[in-house]
Amino acid sequence: MNFDRIAVEPDKLEGKPTIRGLRITVETVVRLVAAGWSFDEILSDYPDLERDDIKQALEYAAASTNVHFYRLRESA
């Protein structure tokens, strides 16, 4: 998946993923959604954001949790 709205810059906000290089982190957006904020509420409080920014932040967070589990072999 292409995350063209997510930027990771080592010298900005300790290298945390941000939205389009703004000083708004993916973490902030995800936490707001998790706290029950609607997209409209987020957009009202963060006017630099766009609806697609929020969607992509959630997609990025979901993709970052895509962990594969491998079963260990039983010892003989």
PDB file of N, CA, C, O and CB in Angstrom:
ATOM      1  N   MET A   1       0.836  -1.174   0.000  1.00  0.00           N
ATOM      2  CA  MET A   1       0.000   0.000   0.000  1.00  0.00           C
ATOM      3  C   MET A   1       0.887   1.245   0.000  1.00  0.00           C
ATOM      4  O   MET A   1       1.928   1.276   0.656  1.00  0.00           O
ATOM      5  CB  MET A   1      -0.955  -0.006   1.214  1.00  0.00           C
ATOM      6  N   ASN A   2       0.475   2.245  -0.724  1.00  0.00           N
ATOM      7  CA  ASN A   2       1.229   3.487  -0.825  1.00  0.00           C
ATOM      8  C   ASN A   2       0.697   4.510   0.180  1.00  0.00           C
ATOM      9  O   ASN A   2      -0.476   4.880   0.137  1.00  0.00           O
ATOM     10  CB  ASN A   2       1.158   4.049  -2.261  1.00  0.00           C
ATOM     11  N   PHE A   3       1.557   4.955   1.069  1.00  0.00           N
ATOM     12  CA  PHE A   3       1.167   5.940   2.078  1.00  0.00           C
ATOM     13  C   PHE A   3       1.755   7.296   1.695  1.00  0.00           C
ATOM     14  O   PHE A   3       2.724   7.757   2.298  1.00  0.00           O
ATOM     15  CB  PHE A   3       1.645   5.507   3.505  1.00  0.00           C
ATOM     16  N   ASP A   4       1.164   7.923   0.695  1.00  0.00           N
ATOM     17  CA  ASP A   4       1.691   9.179   0.179  1.00  0.00           C
ATOM     18  C   ASP A   4       1.397  10.379   1.062  1.00  0.00           C
ATOM     19  O   ASP A   4       1.926  11.464   0.817  1.00  0.00           O
ATOM     20  CB  ASP A   4       1.143   9.427  -1.176  1.00  0.00           C
ATOM     21  N   ARG A   5       0.574  10.213   2.072  1.00  0.00           N
ATOM     22  CA  ARG A   5       0.251  11.302   2.996  1.00  0.00           C
ATOM     23  C   ARG A   5       1.019  11.182   4.316  1.00  0.00           C
ATOM     24  O   ARG A   5       0.913  12.050   5.182  1.00  0.00           O
ATOM     25  CB  ARG A   5      -1.251  11.323   3.272  1.00  0.00           C
ATOM     26  N   ILE A   6       1.785  10.113   4.461  1.00  0.00           N
ATOM     27  CA  ILE A   6       2.526   9.874   5.696  1.00  0.00           C
ATOM     28  C   ILE A   6       4.003  10.177   5.441  1.00  0.00           C
ATOM     29  O   ILE A   6       4.589   9.701   4.468  1.00  0.00           O
ATOM     30  CB  ILE A   6       2.331   8.401   6.200  1.00  0.00           C
ATOM     31  N   ALA A   7       4.585  10.966   6.321  1.00  0.00           N
ATOM     32  CA  ALA A   7       6.000  11.312   6.203  1.00  0.00           C
ATOM     33  C   ALA A   7       6.727  10.919   7.479  1.00  0.00           C
ATOM     34  O   ALA A   7       6.219  11.112   8.584  1.00  0.00           O
ATOM     35  CB  ALA A   7       6.182  12.822   5.917  1.00  0.00           C
ATOM     36  N   VAL A   8       7.920  10.367   7.312  1.00  0.00           N
ATOM     37  CA  VAL A   8       8.782  10.055   8.448  1.00  0.00           C
ATOM     38  C   VAL A   8      10.082  10.807   8.224  1.00  0.00           C
ATOM     39  O   VAL A   8      10.853  10.495   7.316  1.00  0.00           O
ATOM     40  CB  VAL A   8       9.025   8.497   8.600  1.00  0.00           C
ATOM     41  N   GLU A   9      10.309  11.803   9.067  1.00  0.00           N
ATOM     42  CA  GLU A   9      11.505  12.625   8.959  1.00  0.00           C
ATOM     43  C   GLU A   9      12.261  12.538  10.281  1.00  0.00           C
ATOM     44  O   GLU A   9      11.747  12.957  11.318  1.00  0.00           O
ATOM     45  CB  GLU A   9      11.148  14.106   8.606  1.00  0.00           C
ATOM     46  N   PRO A  10      13.484  11.995  10.250  1.00  0.00           N
ATOM     47  CA  PRO A  10      14.237  11.784  11.488  1.00  0.00           C
ATOM     48  C   PRO A  10      14.407  13.045  12.340  1.00  0.00           C
ATOM     49  O   PRO A  10      14.496  12.951  13.564  1.00  0.00           O
ATOM     50  CB  PRO A  10      15.589  11.233  11.157  1.00  0.00           C
ATOM     51  N   ASP A  11      14.451  14.203  11.721  1.00  0.00           N
ATOM     52  CA  ASP A  11      14.685  15.444  12.473  1.00  0.00           C
ATOM     53  C   ASP A  11      13.404  16.140  12.910  1.00  0.00           C
ATOM     54  O   ASP A  11      13.457  17.228  13.483  1.00  0.00           O
ATOM     55  CB  ASP A  11      15.499  16.392  11.642  1.00  0.00           C
ATOM     56  N   LYS A  12      12.258  15.528  12.647  1.00  0.00           N
ATOM     57  CA  LYS A  12      10.980  16.137  13.024  1.00  0.00           C
ATOM     58  C   LYS A  12      10.209  15.206  13.966  1.00  0.00           C
ATOM     59  O   LYS A  12       9.951  14.052  13.625  1.00  0.00           O
ATOM     60  CB  LYS A  12      10.133  16.454  11.762  1.00  0.00           C
ATOM     61  N   LEU A  13       9.850  15.696  15.121  1.00  0.00           N
ATOM     62  CA  LEU A  13       9.064  14.949  16.107  1.00  0.00           C
ATOM     63  C   LEU A  13       9.652  13.573  16.390  1.00  0.00           C
ATOM     64  O   LEU A  13       8.936  12.574  16.451  1.00  0.00           O
ATOM     65  CB  LEU A  13       7.632  14.801  15.627  1.00  0.00           C
ATOM     66  N   GLU A  14      10.957  13.543  16.561  1.00  0.00           N
ATOM     67  CA  GLU A  14      11.686  12.317  16.908  1.00  0.00           C
ATOM     68  C   GLU A  14      11.490  11.195  15.890  1.00  0.00           C
ATOM     69  O   GLU A  14      11.584  10.017  16.236  1.00  0.00           O
ATOM     70  CB  GLU A  14      11.251  11.835  18.272  1.00  0.00           C
ATOM     71  N   GLY A  15      11.221  11.554  14.649  1.00  0.00           N
ATOM     72  CA  GLY A  15      11.068  10.555  13.602  1.00  0.00           C
ATOM     73  C   GLY A  15       9.724   9.850  13.592  1.00  0.00           C
ATOM     74  O   GLY A  15       9.550   8.863  12.877  1.00  0.00           O
ATOM     75  N   LYS A  16       8.771  10.340  14.374  1.00  0.00           N
ATOM     76  CA  LYS A  16       7.440   9.727  14.377  1.00  0.00           C
ATOM     77  C   LYS A  16       6.749  10.013  13.049  1.00  0.00           C
ATOM     78  O   LYS A  16       6.942  11.080  12.467  1.00  0.00           O
ATOM     79  CB  LYS A  16       6.584  10.257  15.566  1.00  0.00           C
ATOM     80  N   PRO A  17       5.946   9.069  12.567  1.00  0.00           N
ATOM     81  CA  PRO A  17       5.206   9.302  11.326  1.00  0.00           C
ATOM     82  C   PRO A  17       4.231  10.472  11.506  1.00  0.00           C
ATOM     83  O   PRO A  17       3.470  10.528  12.472  1.00  0.00           O
ATOM     84  CB  PRO A  17       4.443   8.020  10.895  1.00  0.00           C
ATOM     85  N   THR A  18       4.278  11.396  10.554  1.00  0.00           N
ATOM     86  CA  THR A  18       3.398  12.560  10.598  1.00  0.00           C
ATOM     87  C   THR A  18       2.533  12.602   9.348  1.00  0.00           C
ATOM     88  O   THR A  18       2.781  11.899   8.368  1.00  0.00           O
ATOM     89  CB  THR A  18       4.215  13.863  10.733  1.00  0.00           C
ATOM     90  N   ILE A  19       1.526  13.434   9.412  1.00  0.00           N
ATOM     91  CA  ILE A  19       0.634  13.625   8.287  1.00  0.00           C
ATOM     92  C   ILE A  19       1.216  14.703   7.377  1.00  0.00           C
ATOM     93  O   ILE A  19       1.339  15.858   7.786  1.00  0.00           O
ATOM     94  CB  ILE A  19      -0.792  14.004   8.765  1.00  0.00           C
ATOM     95  N   ARG A  20       1.569  14.341   6.160  1.00  0.00           N
ATOM     96  CA  ARG A  20       2.085  15.257   5.143  1.00  0.00           C
ATOM     97  C   ARG A  20       3.173  16.183   5.665  1.00  0.00           C
ATOM     98  O   ARG A  20       3.286  17.320   5.207  1.00  0.00           O
ATOM     99  CB  ARG A  20       0.962  16.078   4.586  1.00  0.00           C
ATOM    100  N   GLY A  21       3.964  15.721   6.603  1.00  0.00           N
ATOM    101  CA  GLY A  21       5.054  16.532   7.123  1.00  0.00           C
ATOM    102  C   GLY A  21       4.606  17.619   8.086  1.00  0.00           C
ATOM    103  O   GLY A  21       5.425  18.409   8.556  1.00  0.00           O
ATOM    104  N   LEU A  22       3.311  17.665   8.383  1.00  0.00           N
ATOM    105  CA  LEU A  22       2.815  18.607   9.386  1.00  0.00           C
ATOM    106  C   LEU A  22       3.283  18.142  10.760  1.00  0.00           C
ATOM    107  O   LEU A  22       3.809  17.038  10.895  1.00  0.00           O
ATOM    108  CB  LEU A  22       1.255  18.723   9.334  1.00  0.00           C
ATOM    109  N   ARG A  23       3.101  18.948  11.745  1.00  0.00           N
ATOM    110  CA  ARG A  23       3.481  18.554  13.097  1.00  0.00           C
ATOM    111  C   ARG A  23       2.302  17.865  13.791  1.00  0.00           C
ATOM    112  O   ARG A  23       2.039  18.083  14.974  1.00  0.00           O
ATOM    113  CB  ARG A  23       3.951  19.786  13.913  1.00  0.00           C
ATOM    114  N   ILE A  24       1.616  17.045  13.036  1.00  0.00           N
ATOM    115  CA  ILE A  24       0.499  16.238  13.540  1.00  0.00           C
ATOM    116  C   ILE A  24       0.868  14.787  13.265  1.00  0.00           C
ATOM    117  O   ILE A  24       1.026  14.388  12.112  1.00  0.00           O
ATOM    118  CB  ILE A  24      -0.890  16.636  12.857  1.00  0.00           C
ATOM    119  N   THR A  25       1.003  14.006  14.321  1.00  0.00           N
ATOM    120  CA  THR A  25       1.450  12.626  14.153  1.00  0.00           C
ATOM    121  C   THR A  25       0.290  11.684  13.848  1.00  0.00           C
ATOM    122  O   THR A  25      -0.869  11.961  14.159  1.00  0.00           O
ATOM    123  CB  THR A  25       2.176  12.158  15.402  1.00  0.00           C
ATOM    124  N   VAL A  26       0.645  10.572  13.233  1.00  0.00           N
ATOM    125  CA  VAL A  26      -0.322   9.500  13.013  1.00  0.00           C
ATOM    126  C   VAL A  26      -0.875   9.061  14.361  1.00  0.00           C
ATOM    127  O   VAL A  26      -2.069   8.794  14.495  1.00  0.00           O
ATOM    128  CB  VAL A  26       0.326   8.299  12.257  1.00  0.00           C
ATOM    129  N   GLU A  27      -0.001   8.988  15.356  1.00  0.00           N
ATOM    130  CA  GLU A  27      -0.420   8.587  16.701  1.00  0.00           C
ATOM    131  C   GLU A  27      -1.519   9.498  17.234  1.00  0.00           C
ATOM    132  O   GLU A  27      -2.500   9.017  17.801  1.00  0.00           O
ATOM    133  CB  GLU A  27       0.774   8.598  17.657  1.00  0.00           C
ATOM    134  N   THR A  28      -1.368  10.793  17.059  1.00  0.00           N
ATOM    135  CA  THR A  28      -2.375  11.740  17.537  1.00  0.00           C
ATOM    136  C   THR A  28      -3.728  11.464  16.898  1.00  0.00           C
ATOM    137  O   THR A  28      -4.751  11.414  17.581  1.00  0.00           O
ATOM    138  CB  THR A  28      -1.940  13.179  17.246  1.00  0.00           C
ATOM    139  N   VAL A  29      -3.722  11.289  15.596  1.00  0.00           N
ATOM    140  CA  VAL A  29      -4.972  11.049  14.874  1.00  0.00           C
ATOM    141  C   VAL A  29      -5.617   9.740  15.331  1.00  0.00           C
ATOM    142  O   VAL A  29      -6.822   9.692  15.576  1.00  0.00           O
ATOM    143  CB  VAL A  29      -4.718  11.016  13.353  1.00  0.00           C
ATOM    144  N   VAL A  30      -4.824   8.694  15.445  1.00  0.00           N
ATOM    145  CA  VAL A  30      -5.359   7.390  15.860  1.00  0.00           C
ATOM    146  C   VAL A  30      -5.921   7.478  17.279  1.00  0.00           C
ATOM    147  O   VAL A  30      -6.987   6.926  17.554  1.00  0.00           O
ATOM    148  CB  VAL A  30      -4.260   6.296  15.783  1.00  0.00           C
ATOM    149  N   ARG A  31      -5.223   8.158  18.172  1.00  0.00           N
ATOM    150  CA  ARG A  31      -5.717   8.294  19.548  1.00  0.00           C
ATOM    151  C   ARG A  31      -7.026   9.083  19.604  1.00  0.00           C
ATOM    152  O   ARG A  31      -7.907   8.762  20.402  1.00  0.00           O
ATOM    153  CB  ARG A  31      -4.661   8.979  20.421  1.00  0.00           C
ATOM    154  N   LEU A  32      -7.158  10.097  18.776  1.00  0.00           N
ATOM    155  CA  LEU A  32      -8.406  10.862  18.747  1.00  0.00           C
ATOM    156  C   LEU A  32      -9.569   9.996  18.279  1.00  0.00           C
ATOM    157  O   LEU A  32     -10.653  10.035  18.861  1.00  0.00           O
ATOM    158  CB  LEU A  32      -8.264  12.086  17.835  1.00  0.00           C
ATOM    159  N   VAL A  33      -9.342   9.221  17.234  1.00  0.00           N
ATOM    160  CA  VAL A  33     -10.387   8.319  16.745  1.00  0.00           C
ATOM    161  C   VAL A  33     -10.730   7.288  17.823  1.00  0.00           C
ATOM    162  O   VAL A  33     -11.902   6.999  18.064  1.00  0.00           O
ATOM    163  CB  VAL A  33      -9.934   7.610  15.437  1.00  0.00           C
ATOM    164  N   ALA A  34      -9.708   6.741  18.463  1.00  0.00           N
ATOM    165  CA  ALA A  34      -9.930   5.744  19.522  1.00  0.00           C
ATOM    166  C   ALA A  34     -10.697   6.338  20.703  1.00  0.00           C
ATOM    167  O   ALA A  34     -11.432   5.631  21.393  1.00  0.00           O
ATOM    168  CB  ALA A  34      -8.589   5.177  20.008  1.00  0.00           C
ATOM    169  N   ALA A  35     -10.522   7.635  20.927  1.00  0.00           N
ATOM    170  CA  ALA A  35     -11.223   8.308  22.028  1.00  0.00           C
ATOM    171  C   ALA A  35     -12.655   8.669  21.655  1.00  0.00           C
ATOM    172  O   ALA A  35     -13.397   9.220  22.469  1.00  0.00           O
ATOM    173  CB  ALA A  35     -10.468   9.566  22.442  1.00  0.00           C
ATOM    174  N   GLY A  36     -13.038   8.355  20.425  1.00  0.00           N
ATOM    175  CA  GLY A  36     -14.426   8.579  20.027  1.00  0.00           C
ATOM    176  C   GLY A  36     -14.681   9.843  19.228  1.00  0.00           C
ATOM    177  O   GLY A  36     -15.831  10.164  18.928  1.00  0.00           O
ATOM    178  N   TRP A  37     -13.623  10.565  18.878  1.00  0.00           N
ATOM    179  CA  TRP A  37     -13.810  11.767  18.074  1.00  0.00           C
ATOM    180  C   TRP A  37     -14.254  11.379  16.670  1.00  0.00           C
ATOM    181  O   TRP A  37     -13.753  10.412  16.097  1.00  0.00           O
ATOM    182  CB  TRP A  37     -12.512  12.605  18.023  1.00  0.00           C
ATOM    183  N   SER A  38     -15.191  12.133  16.124  1.00  0.00           N
ATOM    184  CA  SER A  38     -15.605  11.917  14.738  1.00  0.00           C
ATOM    185  C   SER A  38     -14.598  12.592  13.806  1.00  0.00           C
ATOM    186  O   SER A  38     -13.817  13.444  14.230  1.00  0.00           O
ATOM    187  CB  SER A  38     -17.046  12.467  14.491  1.00  0.00           C
ATOM    188  N   PHE A  39     -14.627  12.205  12.546  1.00  0.00           N
ATOM    189  CA  PHE A  39     -13.758  12.853  11.564  1.00  0.00           C
ATOM    190  C   PHE A  39     -14.025  14.352  11.552  1.00  0.00           C
ATOM    191  O   PHE A  39     -13.090  15.150  11.491  1.00  0.00           O
ATOM    192  CB  PHE A  39     -13.973  12.250  10.153  1.00  0.00           C
ATOM    193  N   ASP A  40     -15.288  14.736  11.611  1.00  0.00           N
ATOM    194  CA  ASP A  40     -15.640  16.163  11.573  1.00  0.00           C
ATOM    195  C   ASP A  40     -15.082  16.920  12.773  1.00  0.00           C
ATOM    196  O   ASP A  40     -14.641  18.061  12.634  1.00  0.00           O
ATOM    197  CB  ASP A  40     -17.156  16.330  11.523  1.00  0.00           C
ATOM    198  N   GLU A  41     -15.099  16.299  13.943  1.00  0.00           N
ATOM    199  CA  GLU A  41     -14.529  16.944  15.134  1.00  0.00           C
ATOM    200  C   GLU A  41     -13.021  17.134  14.981  1.00  0.00           C
ATOM    201  O   GLU A  41     -12.479  18.184  15.326  1.00  0.00           O
ATOM    202  CB  GLU A  41     -14.833  16.111  16.398  1.00  0.00           C
ATOM    203  N   ILE A  42     -12.354  16.111  14.462  1.00  0.00           N
ATOM    204  CA  ILE A  42     -10.904  16.200  14.261  1.00  0.00           C
ATOM    205  C   ILE A  42     -10.591  17.306  13.252  1.00  0.00           C
ATOM    206  O   ILE A  42      -9.702  18.127  13.478  1.00  0.00           O
ATOM    207  CB  ILE A  42     -10.326  14.837  13.774  1.00  0.00           C
ATOM    208  N   LEU A  43     -11.318  17.321  12.151  1.00  0.00           N
ATOM    209  CA  LEU A  43     -11.083  18.322  11.113  1.00  0.00           C
ATOM    210  C   LEU A  43     -11.361  19.735  11.620  1.00  0.00           C
ATOM    211  O   LEU A  43     -10.715  20.689  11.188  1.00  0.00           O
ATOM    212  CB  LEU A  43     -11.949  18.027   9.893  1.00  0.00           C
ATOM    213  N   SER A  44     -12.308  19.868  12.524  1.00  0.00           N
ATOM    214  CA  SER A  44     -12.618  21.181  13.099  1.00  0.00           C
ATOM    215  C   SER A  44     -11.478  21.669  13.992  1.00  0.00           C
ATOM    216  O   SER A  44     -11.114  22.844  13.955  1.00  0.00           O
ATOM    217  CB  SER A  44     -13.930  21.120  13.903  1.00  0.00           C
ATOM    218  N   ASP A  45     -10.917  20.763  14.794  1.00  0.00           N
ATOM    219  CA  ASP A  45      -9.833  21.142  15.711  1.00  0.00           C
ATOM    220  C   ASP A  45      -8.464  21.198  15.029  1.00  0.00           C
ATOM    221  O   ASP A  45      -7.559  21.876  15.514  1.00  0.00           O
ATOM    222  CB  ASP A  45      -9.775  20.165  16.866  1.00  0.00           C
ATOM    223  N   TYR A  46      -8.312  20.500  13.923  1.00  0.00           N
ATOM    224  CA  TYR A  46      -7.047  20.463  13.177  1.00  0.00           C
ATOM    225  C   TYR A  46      -7.338  20.853  11.723  1.00  0.00           C
ATOM    226  O   TYR A  46      -7.382  19.986  10.850  1.00  0.00           O
ATOM    227  CB  TYR A  46      -6.372  19.033  13.259  1.00  0.00           C
ATOM    228  N   PRO A  47      -7.534  22.135  11.460  1.00  0.00           N
ATOM    229  CA  PRO A  47      -7.966  22.578  10.128  1.00  0.00           C
ATOM    230  C   PRO A  47      -6.973  22.284   9.003  1.00  0.00           C
ATOM    231  O   PRO A  47      -7.354  22.326   7.833  1.00  0.00           O
ATOM    232  CB  PRO A  47      -8.231  24.043  10.162  1.00  0.00           C
ATOM    233  N   ASP A  48      -5.717  21.990   9.323  1.00  0.00           N
ATOM    234  CA  ASP A  48      -4.739  21.646   8.282  1.00  0.00           C
ATOM    235  C   ASP A  48      -4.934  20.222   7.764  1.00  0.00           C
ATOM    236  O   ASP A  48      -4.412  19.863   6.708  1.00  0.00           O
ATOM    237  CB  ASP A  48      -3.319  21.806   8.821  1.00  0.00           C
ATOM    238  N   LEU A  49      -5.682  19.418   8.506  1.00  0.00           N
ATOM    239  CA  LEU A  49      -5.926  18.039   8.089  1.00  0.00           C
ATOM    240  C   LEU A  49      -7.045  17.967   7.066  1.00  0.00           C
ATOM    241  O   LEU A  49      -7.908  18.842   6.993  1.00  0.00           O
ATOM    242  CB  LEU A  49      -6.264  17.167   9.294  1.00  0.00           C
ATOM    243  N   GLU A  50      -7.007  16.898   6.278  1.00  0.00           N
ATOM    244  CA  GLU A  50      -8.065  16.581   5.334  1.00  0.00           C
ATOM    245  C   GLU A  50      -8.615  15.203   5.681  1.00  0.00           C
ATOM    246  O   GLU A  50      -7.938  14.392   6.312  1.00  0.00           O
ATOM    247  CB  GLU A  50      -7.545  16.630   3.861  1.00  0.00           C
ATOM    248  N   ARG A  51      -9.831  14.954   5.267  1.00  0.00           N
ATOM    249  CA  ARG A  51     -10.479  13.666   5.557  1.00  0.00           C
ATOM    250  C   ARG A  51      -9.601  12.494   5.112  1.00  0.00           C
ATOM    251  O   ARG A  51      -9.494  11.499   5.829  1.00  0.00           O
ATOM    252  CB  ARG A  51     -11.854  13.587   4.861  1.00  0.00           C
ATOM    253  N   ASP A  52      -8.979  12.601   3.950  1.00  0.00           N
ATOM    254  CA  ASP A  52      -8.115  11.514   3.461  1.00  0.00           C
ATOM    255  C   ASP A  52      -6.883  11.322   4.343  1.00  0.00           C
ATOM    256  O   ASP A  52      -6.335  10.221   4.403  1.00  0.00           O
ATOM    257  CB  ASP A  52      -7.678  11.796   2.023  1.00  0.00           C
ATOM    258  N   ASP A  53      -6.441  12.377   5.026  1.00  0.00           N
ATOM    259  CA  ASP A  53      -5.321  12.246   5.970  1.00  0.00           C
ATOM    260  C   ASP A  53      -5.703  11.310   7.116  1.00  0.00           C
ATOM    261  O   ASP A  53      -4.921  10.449   7.518  1.00  0.00           O
ATOM    262  CB  ASP A  53      -4.907  13.636   6.527  1.00  0.00           C
ATOM    263  N   ILE A  54      -6.906  11.492   7.627  1.00  0.00           N
ATOM    264  CA  ILE A  54      -7.370  10.660   8.747  1.00  0.00           C
ATOM    265  C   ILE A  54      -7.487   9.210   8.297  1.00  0.00           C
ATOM    266  O   ILE A  54      -7.037   8.299   8.991  1.00  0.00           O
ATOM    267  CB  ILE A  54      -8.734  11.169   9.292  1.00  0.00           C
ATOM    268  N   LYS A  55      -8.091   9.002   7.138  1.00  0.00           N
ATOM    269  CA  LYS A  55      -8.233   7.635   6.622  1.00  0.00           C
ATOM    270  C   LYS A  55      -6.876   6.965   6.464  1.00  0.00           C
ATOM    271  O   LYS A  55      -6.684   5.816   6.864  1.00  0.00           O
ATOM    272  CB  LYS A  55      -8.971   7.642   5.277  1.00  0.00           C
ATOM    273  N   GLN A  56      -5.932   7.707   5.871  1.00  0.00           N
ATOM    274  CA  GLN A  56      -4.626   7.095   5.645  1.00  0.00           C
ATOM    275  C   GLN A  56      -3.868   6.864   6.946  1.00  0.00           C
ATOM    276  O   GLN A  56      -3.114   5.897   7.053  1.00  0.00           O
ATOM    277  CB  GLN A  56      -3.799   7.963   4.718  1.00  0.00           C
ATOM    278  N   ALA A  57      -4.053   7.724   7.927  1.00  0.00           N
ATOM    279  CA  ALA A  57      -3.419   7.506   9.234  1.00  0.00           C
ATOM    280  C   ALA A  57      -3.919   6.204   9.851  1.00  0.00           C
ATOM    281  O   ALA A  57      -3.138   5.446  10.426  1.00  0.00           O
ATOM    282  CB  ALA A  57      -3.703   8.694  10.188  1.00  0.00           C
ATOM    283  N   LEU A  58      -5.208   5.948   9.732  1.00  0.00           N
ATOM    284  CA  LEU A  58      -5.766   4.704  10.267  1.00  0.00           C
ATOM    285  C   LEU A  58      -5.264   3.498   9.478  1.00  0.00           C
ATOM    286  O   LEU A  58      -4.961   2.458  10.062  1.00  0.00           O
ATOM    287  CB  LEU A  58      -7.302   4.750  10.241  1.00  0.00           C
ATOM    288  N   GLU A  59      -5.176   3.632   8.160  1.00  0.00           N
ATOM    289  CA  GLU A  59      -4.655   2.540   7.340  1.00  0.00           C
ATOM    290  C   GLU A  59      -3.193   2.263   7.665  1.00  0.00           C
ATOM    291  O   GLU A  59      -2.771   1.108   7.725  1.00  0.00           O
ATOM    292  CB  GLU A  59      -4.811   2.867   5.852  1.00  0.00           C
ATOM    293  N   TYR A  60      -2.421   3.330   7.875  1.00  0.00           N
ATOM    294  CA  TYR A  60      -1.001   3.186   8.221  1.00  0.00           C
ATOM    295  C   TYR A  60      -0.850   2.466   9.564  1.00  0.00           C
ATOM    296  O   TYR A  60      -0.020   1.570   9.710  1.00  0.00           O
ATOM    297  CB  TYR A  60      -0.308   4.574   8.274  1.00  0.00           C
ATOM    298  N   ALA A  61      -1.657   2.869  10.529  1.00  0.00           N
ATOM    299  CA  ALA A  61      -1.594   2.236  11.852  1.00  0.00           C
ATOM    300  C   ALA A  61      -1.968   0.761  11.757  1.00  0.00           C
ATOM    301  O   ALA A  61      -1.336  -0.086  12.388  1.00  0.00           O
ATOM    302  CB  ALA A  61      -2.530   2.960  12.847  1.00  0.00           C
ATOM    303  N   ALA A  62      -2.988   0.458  10.974  1.00  0.00           N
ATOM    304  CA  ALA A  62      -3.389  -0.942  10.806  1.00  0.00           C
ATOM    305  C   ALA A  62      -2.278  -1.744  10.137  1.00  0.00           C
ATOM    306  O   ALA A  62      -1.983  -2.865  10.549  1.00  0.00           O
ATOM    307  CB  ALA A  62      -4.684  -1.039   9.980  1.00  0.00           C
ATOM    308  N   ALA A  63      -1.669  -1.172   9.114  1.00  0.00           N
ATOM    309  CA  ALA A  63      -0.595  -1.878   8.410  1.00  0.00           C
ATOM    310  C   ALA A  63       0.613  -2.095   9.315  1.00  0.00           C
ATOM    311  O   ALA A  63       1.309  -3.103   9.192  1.00  0.00           O
ATOM    312  CB  ALA A  63      -0.176  -1.099   7.161  1.00  0.00           C
ATOM    313  N   SER A  64       0.862  -1.159  10.221  1.00  0.00           N
ATOM    314  CA  SER A  64       2.030  -1.290  11.096  1.00  0.00           C
ATOM    315  C   SER A  64       1.835  -2.375  12.154  1.00  0.00           C
ATOM    316  O   SER A  64       2.799  -2.790  12.796  1.00  0.00           O
ATOM    317  CB  SER A  64       2.326   0.042  11.774  1.00  0.00           C
ATOM    318  N   THR A  65       0.618  -2.829  12.338  1.00  0.00           N
ATOM    319  CA  THR A  65       0.372  -3.911  13.295  1.00  0.00           C
ATOM    320  C   THR A  65       0.276  -5.267  12.612  1.00  0.00           C
ATOM    321  O   THR A  65      -0.029  -6.270  13.258  1.00  0.00           O
ATOM    322  CB  THR A  65      -0.904  -3.640  14.074  1.00  0.00           C
ATOM    323  N   ASN A  66       0.531  -5.301  11.333  1.00  0.00           N
ATOM    324  CA  ASN A  66       0.467  -6.548  10.581  1.00  0.00           C
ATOM    325  C   ASN A  66       1.667  -7.410  10.945  1.00  0.00           C
ATOM    326  O   ASN A  66       2.728  -7.319  10.326  1.00  0.00           O
ATOM    327  CB  ASN A  66       0.424  -6.277   9.052  1.00  0.00           C
ATOM    328  N   VAL A  67       1.484  -8.233  11.941  1.00  0.00           N
ATOM    329  CA  VAL A  67       2.565  -9.062  12.459  1.00  0.00           C
ATOM    330  C   VAL A  67       2.273 -10.519  12.103  1.00  0.00           C
ATOM    331  O   VAL A  67       1.149 -10.997  12.261  1.00  0.00           O
ATOM    332  CB  VAL A  67       2.727  -8.881  14.004  1.00  0.00           C
ATOM    333  N   HIS A  68       3.287 -11.202  11.629  1.00  0.00           N
ATOM    334  CA  HIS A  68       3.140 -12.620  11.305  1.00  0.00           C
ATOM    335  C   HIS A  68       3.644 -13.466  12.468  1.00  0.00           C
ATOM    336  O   HIS A  68       4.696 -13.194  13.047  1.00  0.00           O
ATOM    337  CB  HIS A  68       3.905 -12.972  10.004  1.00  0.00           C
ATOM    338  N   PHE A  69       2.890 -14.470  12.788  1.00  0.00           N
ATOM    339  CA  PHE A  69       3.278 -15.385  13.841  1.00  0.00           C
ATOM    340  C   PHE A  69       3.680 -16.709  13.221  1.00  0.00           C
ATOM    341  O   PHE A  69       2.998 -17.229  12.339  1.00  0.00           O
ATOM    342  CB  PHE A  69       2.137 -15.576  14.859  1.00  0.00           C
ATOM    343  N   TYR A  70       4.777 -17.241  13.683  1.00  0.00           N
ATOM    344  CA  TYR A  70       5.263 -18.523  13.179  1.00  0.00           C
ATOM    345  C   TYR A  70       5.326 -19.499  14.345  1.00  0.00           C
ATOM    346  O   TYR A  70       5.823 -19.178  15.424  1.00  0.00           O
ATOM    347  CB  TYR A  70       6.663 -18.375  12.492  1.00  0.00           C
ATOM    348  N   ARG A  71       4.817 -20.678  14.103  1.00  0.00           N
ATOM    349  CA  ARG A  71       4.874 -21.701  15.135  1.00  0.00           C
ATOM    350  C   ARG A  71       6.291 -22.241  15.231  1.00  0.00           C
ATOM    351  O   ARG A  71       6.935 -22.529  14.223  1.00  0.00           O
ATOM    352  CB  ARG A  71       3.872 -22.839  14.843  1.00  0.00           C
ATOM    353  N   LEU A  72       6.751 -22.370  16.443  1.00  0.00           N
ATOM    354  CA  LEU A  72       8.069 -22.977  16.655  1.00  0.00           C
ATOM    355  C   LEU A  72       7.930 -24.488  16.539  1.00  0.00           C
ATOM    356  O   LEU A  72       6.908 -25.064  16.914  1.00  0.00           O
ATOM    357  CB  LEU A  72       8.666 -22.578  18.047  1.00  0.00           C
ATOM    358  N   ARG A  73       8.944 -25.099  16.029  1.00  0.00           N
ATOM    359  CA  ARG A  73       8.914 -26.550  15.916  1.00  0.00           C
ATOM    360  C   ARG A  73       9.079 -27.157  17.310  1.00  0.00           C
ATOM    361  O   ARG A  73       9.807 -26.644  18.161  1.00  0.00           O
ATOM    362  CB  ARG A  73      10.028 -27.061  14.947  1.00  0.00           C
ATOM    363  N   GLU A  74       8.390 -28.241  17.499  1.00  0.00           N
ATOM    364  CA  GLU A  74       8.536 -28.989  18.740  1.00  0.00           C
ATOM    365  C   GLU A  74       9.917 -29.633  18.752  1.00  0.00           C
ATOM    366  O   GLU A  74      10.365 -30.159  17.733  1.00  0.00           O
ATOM    367  CB  GLU A  74       7.413 -30.064  18.891  1.00  0.00           C
ATOM    368  N   SER A  75      10.587 -29.597  19.885  1.00  0.00           N
ATOM    369  CA  SER A  75      11.885 -30.280  19.944  1.00  0.00           C
ATOM    370  C   SER A  75      11.669 -31.784  19.934  1.00  0.00           C
ATOM    371  O   SER A  75      10.689 -32.293  20.478  1.00  0.00           O
ATOM    372  CB  SER A  75      12.683 -29.854  21.208  1.00  0.00           C
ATOM    373  N   ALA A  76      12.589 -32.474  19.315  1.00  0.00           N
ATOM    374  CA  ALA A  76      12.458 -33.923  19.160  1.00  0.00           C
ATOM    375  C   ALA A  76      12.691 -34.654  20.440  1.00  0.00           C
ATOM    376  O   ALA A  76      12.616 -35.883  20.472  1.00  0.00           O
ATOM    377  CB  ALA A  76      13.405 -34.428  18.129  1.00  0.00           C
TER     378      ALA A  76
END
